[in-house]
Amino acid sequence: MLTKQYPEKRKDIIDLLSEVSTNTSKYLNYYISGLGSLTIDFIMDPHGKIYLFYVKGWENKTFLRKVHRQSWNRYVTNSIHYLYYLYHRALEAKEEINGMD
């Protein structure tokens, strides 16, 4: 696909995908130790610009609970903070949309 649609940007796009994937996994590994695997989805606009779309990891929760209680607590706390953030972002977006009417 990249070769057909963006032959001149192919190498840059692959390099960017690799860099973002590596940095994302390093960041998540810092905050969620014991992360077993990671799925990262990207989307690309018609101009070849890359956007991080979705990240999902499968950590070994039993390992965190049994071996490293502090990491487990940090995992739960970060999850709660993230849900709080998403909730407020959704409220802000809803207010923006209502303001446009």
N, C-alpha and C positions, 0 to 999 in steps of 0.2 A: 504494500500500500504506500509506504513512504517513498519508495523509488518511483512509483508512477505519479503520485500527486505532488511531491516536493523533492525532486531529484537534487536540486541545488542546496536544500536545507537538511537532507537526510542525515548526514553525519552530526550536524549541530543538534538536531532533534534527539538522536540516539544518545549523544553525550549529555544533554540536559535531562533526559529521562533517567539515565544512570546516576547522575549527580543528585537529583531530587530524591530518587529511591534510596540511595545510600544515606543521605542526610536525614531523611525521614526515619529510616530504621535505626540510625544512631540515636536520634532524639528520643524515639519511643523506647529503645533499650535502656536509656538512662532513667526514664521515669517508670518504666514497667520492666524491671529486671526479670529474667527468666522467660522472656518472650520467645515462644517456640517458632512461630512462622508469621509471615506478614503478606497481606495482599494489598497492592496499591493499584488503583485504577486512575487513569488519566483520560481526559477528553481533549480533542484538538479542534480548534475552530477552522473555518475555511481558509484562513490565512497561514495555517501551520503553527499557531500559538498554542502552547501546551498549558493545561490547567489540571491541577491535582483535584480529583473528583471524589475519591473514596479511599479510606485506609481502614483495614481490619487486621487485627492480630489475634492469634490464638496463643495465649500464655498458659503456662502450666499452673493453674490456680492452686492445686493441691500443694505443689512445691512452695509457692509463696506463703500459704497459710502455715505449713508445717515447719519450713526451714527459716524463713526470713519474715518475721511478723511485721517489722517496720516497712518493708517493701509492700506487703499486702495492705497495710493501713494507708500507705501513700497511693496505692492503686485505687482503693475505694474512694479516698478523699478526692483524688484527681478526677475520677469518674463523676462524682457528685458535682464538683465545680464545673466540669464540662457540660453536664446536663443543665445546670443553672444558667450558664453562658448561652447555650443554645435556646433555652426558653426565652431569655430576654432578647436575644437577637430576633427570634420569631415575633415577639411583641413589637419590637421596633419596626420590623418590616411591615407588619400589619398596620401600624400607625401611619407609616409612610404611604402605604397603598390607600388607606382611608382618607388621608390628607389630599390625595390627588383627585378624589371624586368631586 
